[in-house]
Amino acid sequence: MKRKGVFVFLLLFFFLLFLYLFFSKIFAFLAYDRAVDPDILIVEGWVPEESIDRAQAEFLASGYRFIITTGFPFDKGYTMGSAGALRFTIKKPIESNDSIVDVTLTASGTKAYHEYPHFRLFADSVLIGESYTDSKIRDFSFLCTPHYYPSIITVDFDNDTYSRFHDRNLIVYSVRVNDLKYNVNNTNVAYGKSSGGPFVELHGTNALETAARLRRKGIPDSLIIPLSSVQKSKSKTYTNASDVYQWIMKHPDFNVHTVTVLTSGIHSRRTYTSYRKAIKDRSIAVGVISCYDRDINETTWWKSGKGIKEVLYETIGYLYVRFVI
């Protein structure tokens, strides 16, 4: 009986020790930084605007030769991380005798301060409706009665904010005007800071969009190489890494010695492991830069559901890359 009690005590002790080590060490483990000599800077296309600012500063200050941007098409929607507007242009407005035009927005959102994103929908310059989204992907339909099909549909996101642990974002997937559907990854979609513009055309993939943002921040176009992945293999990050390695192998004249991948927060350990596995040539050193994530930090991540969820997700993702891929 005593042996059983000792066994239970030891089991409980080691379990509590594991929890203590996990909660005290896991964030630093996942938010991994590894410096190598600057040569090629890789920017993951999904990172937020502040990380793109960091990429610009890092590139200009550290002597990298060029930047590679990675990413996939906006097949899971375009995230509007700040207040602004998306403009869908119908390239060939269809003359119609219909008395009613049905405009449908497909969208979802993330909440902060217990409120989800609010949008207003315009047909040309006419407000035809407004609503709040929620966490599920939904269709929001509004009727308008113009004499012709509208040539522009504008989605105006007007209540952006973020709290200590949450960020209110509007995620837009598509707009449909009667039977004509326009996905957000089409070439006829542009983004502006307000419904009045000016607007900058989106580029269909995270890689192309991030490349365009870097150009607007002053990085010469000749020094930016966007690599858009199409078919996911095993994981998105590993697919991006494999595509980067294939590009390096196809361009030996670039004579790549090191790659440094810039990513966000606790994703960096998984990013580093993915690139180290995908880049088979061991003479190419791999580094990683973990940018500050305002939503999840080392001292408070365990105090919010989102923080716990993200840490567990990245832990499982790292283990998958490390031991399965």
N, C-alpha and C positions, 0 to 999 in steps of 0.2 A: 504493500500500500504506500509505504514511504517512497519507494522507487518511482511509483506512478506519480506521486506528488512532485518529486524532483523533476521528472520528465516534463510534466505540465508547466512547471515553473520555468525550466530552461526554454521550452517551446515559446512560452509567452515572452520571456526575456529577449530571445533572438528576433521574435516578431516585432516587438517594440523597438529594438535596435535597428532593424531593417527600416521601419517607418521613419525613425529619427534620421537615419542616414539618407533615406530617399528624399524626405522633405527638406533637409538642410543642404543637400549636395546636388540634387537633380537639375535645378535651374542652371547652376554654373556649368554643369556637364553639358546640357543641351545648348546653352548660349555660348557656343565654342568659338574662340578666335585663334587663328593660326597664321602668323605672318611669314611670308616668303618674299624673296626679292621681287619687286614689281616688274612685270613684263606684260601680261594680258589681264585685263580686268573684265570679269563676267558679272553682269547684273541680272538677277532673276526678275522677269518682267512683271510679276504680280506684286512686287514690294510697294509700299505706300510712297506718297510724294516726298516725305521727309527723308526716306532712304535714297530716293533718286537725287535729292540735294546732296546727301552724303557721298553718293557715287561721283557726282560732278566734282566735289571738293577733293575727294581721294584721287581722282584721275589727274586733276590739274596740279596737285601738290606732290605726287609721288613718282611721276615719270613713267607711267604706263605707256606702251606704244599704241594700243587701241582698245576699244571696248566691244565686247560681244554681249548682246541682249538676248535673252531666251524667253520662251513662253509658248502658249497654245492659243488657238482661236477663242474668241469670246463665246464659246458654246454654252457656258454656264452663266451667261449674263454679263453685263458691264456694271461694275460697282461704282456708283457715284459716291466718293468718299467725302465730298464737300458740297455745299450748296451750289447749284448751277443748273444747267439745262442741257438736254439732249435734243438735237434737231434731226428729224427724219425727213429727207427730201424724196418726194415721189418723182422719179426722173421723167416719166411721161404721164402727166395728169390725164385721166380718162374723162372726156366729156360724157356727161350722163344726164338723162332725163329723170333719174330717180329723185323723189322728193325728200328722201332721207338717206344720210350717209352714216354708217355705223363705224365708229372708231374705237378699237379695242387695244388697250395697253396690257401687256403681260409683264408683271413685276412682283417683287417681294422686297423684304427689308429686314434690317436689324434694329433693335430698339436701344434707346438710352433714356434714362429718367422716366422709365415706364411708358414711353411713347414711341410709336413707330414712325417711319418717314411719311411725310405728307407731300403730295404732288398736285400740280395743276396741269391740265392738258389743254393745249391750244391747237385749233385747226386754222392754219395761217395765223392771223393775229387775234382770232376770236376765242375767248375762253369757253370751252364746251363742257368742262367738268373738273372735279377735284375729289380727292379721297385720301384715306390713310391706307397703307399696306399693312401686312403682318408677315410672319415668318414663312408662310407658305406661298408658293408660286401661284398667283391668281390672275384671272382676266378681269379687267375693269373696262366696261363698255359704256360709251356715251354716244348720244345721237346728235347730229347737227343737220341743218337744212340749208346748205349753200346751193347756189345755182350750178355749181360745178364741184368736182372732187377737189379737196384742198391740195395744194402743192407742197405744203410743209406741215408736219405735225411736230409740236414741241412739247417735251416733258420737262416741267419746271419743278425741281426739288428745292423746297423753301424752308425746311425746318431742321437743317443739319446741326448736330451738336455731338459732344462726347462727354462721358462722365469718367470717373477714375478707372472704371473697369469695362465700360461699354462704349461702342461707337455706333451712332445712328447713321446707317447707310441705305441708300435706295439702290436696288439691283434691278436693272431693266433688261428684259430679254427680247422683246419684239413689239412692234406696232402693226396692227392690221386695219386697213381701210376697206370696208366691205370684204371682198374676197382677195384683196392684195395684201400679202404679208411681207413685212420688212424686218429681218432679223438685225440685232444690234451689231453683228459682225459683218454686215454688208458694207459696201464702200460708200453708201450714201448717208452716213450718219456722222454728225459733228457734235462737238462739245463746246459749251461756252459757260462763262461764269454767271451769266444771267440769261433770261429769255430774250433779252435785247441784243445779245452777242457782245463782242465778235466771237465767231465760232471757229474752232479748229477741227479739221476732219479726223475722225478716229481711223485706225489703220487695221482693224480686223483681228489682230492678234496682240497678245501682251508684248511679244518681242518687238513688233513694229511700233506699237504705241509708246513703249518705253524709249525706243530709239528716237522717236519724234520728240519726246519730252526732253531728252538729253540735247538734241539739236537746238531746241528753244532755249536751253540754258547755256548755250554758247559753245558746246562741243562740236568741232567740225564734222560734217557729214562723212568725210573721207576716213575718219577715225572710228566710225561706228559700224558694226557688222551685226544686223539683226538675224537671228537664227530661229525661225518659227518651226516648232515640232507639230506634227499632225497626228500620228497614231501613237497612243500611249503604249509603252511596253514596260510592264511590271510596276512602275510608278512614274508620275509626271517628272519629278526631279531627276530620277535616274534616266528617263528618256531624254531630257534636256542635256544631261551630262554626256550621254552616249552620242547625241547629235553634235555636241561640241567636239568630242574626240574624233568623230568621223571627219568633221570639217578640218581639224588640225592635220589629220593623216592625208587629206586631199590637197592640202596647201603646205607642203614641206618648205616652200620658199619663205614662209613667215618665220620659220626657225623658232618655234615656241619652246621656251625653257621652263616657264612657270605660268600657272593660272591662279588668280585670286578671285573667289566667288563672293560677291556681296549679296547678303540676304538679310532677313529680318528676324531678330530675336532668337527664340529657342528653336527655330527651324535650322539653325546653322550646323548643328552636329549631324543631322540627317543629310544636309546638303554636302558637307565635307565628305562624309562616308560614301555618298552616291557618286561624287566626282572621283574620289580615290579609286573606287571599284571600276568605274566606267573607263577611266584613262589608264589603259593597260601599259603604256610606256612609262616605266618607273623612273626614267630620267627626267620626266616632267613633274616638277614639284607642284603640289596643290595647297593653296592657302584659303582661308575663309575669313570674312569680316561679318560679325554679327551686329547689325544696327539696333539701336535702342527701340524698343516697342513700348509705346506709351500705355497700351492696354494691359500688358503683363510684365511685371518687374519682379526682381529677385526677392524682395521683402514682403510682397503682398499677394503673389499669384495664388496662394492657397486659400485666400479669404473670399474668393469669388468662384461661382460655378464655372464661368468662362475660363478662368485661369486654370482651374483643376482639369477641366476638359481638354484644354490645349496642351497642357503638360503631359497628360496621359496619352493624348493622340500622338504627340511628337515622340514620346518614349516608345510607343508601340511601332511607330514609323521607323525610328532608328533601328530597333531590334529586327524589324522585317528586312531592312536594307543590309544590316550587318550579318545576319545569319541565314537569310532565305535567298536573297538575290545573289 
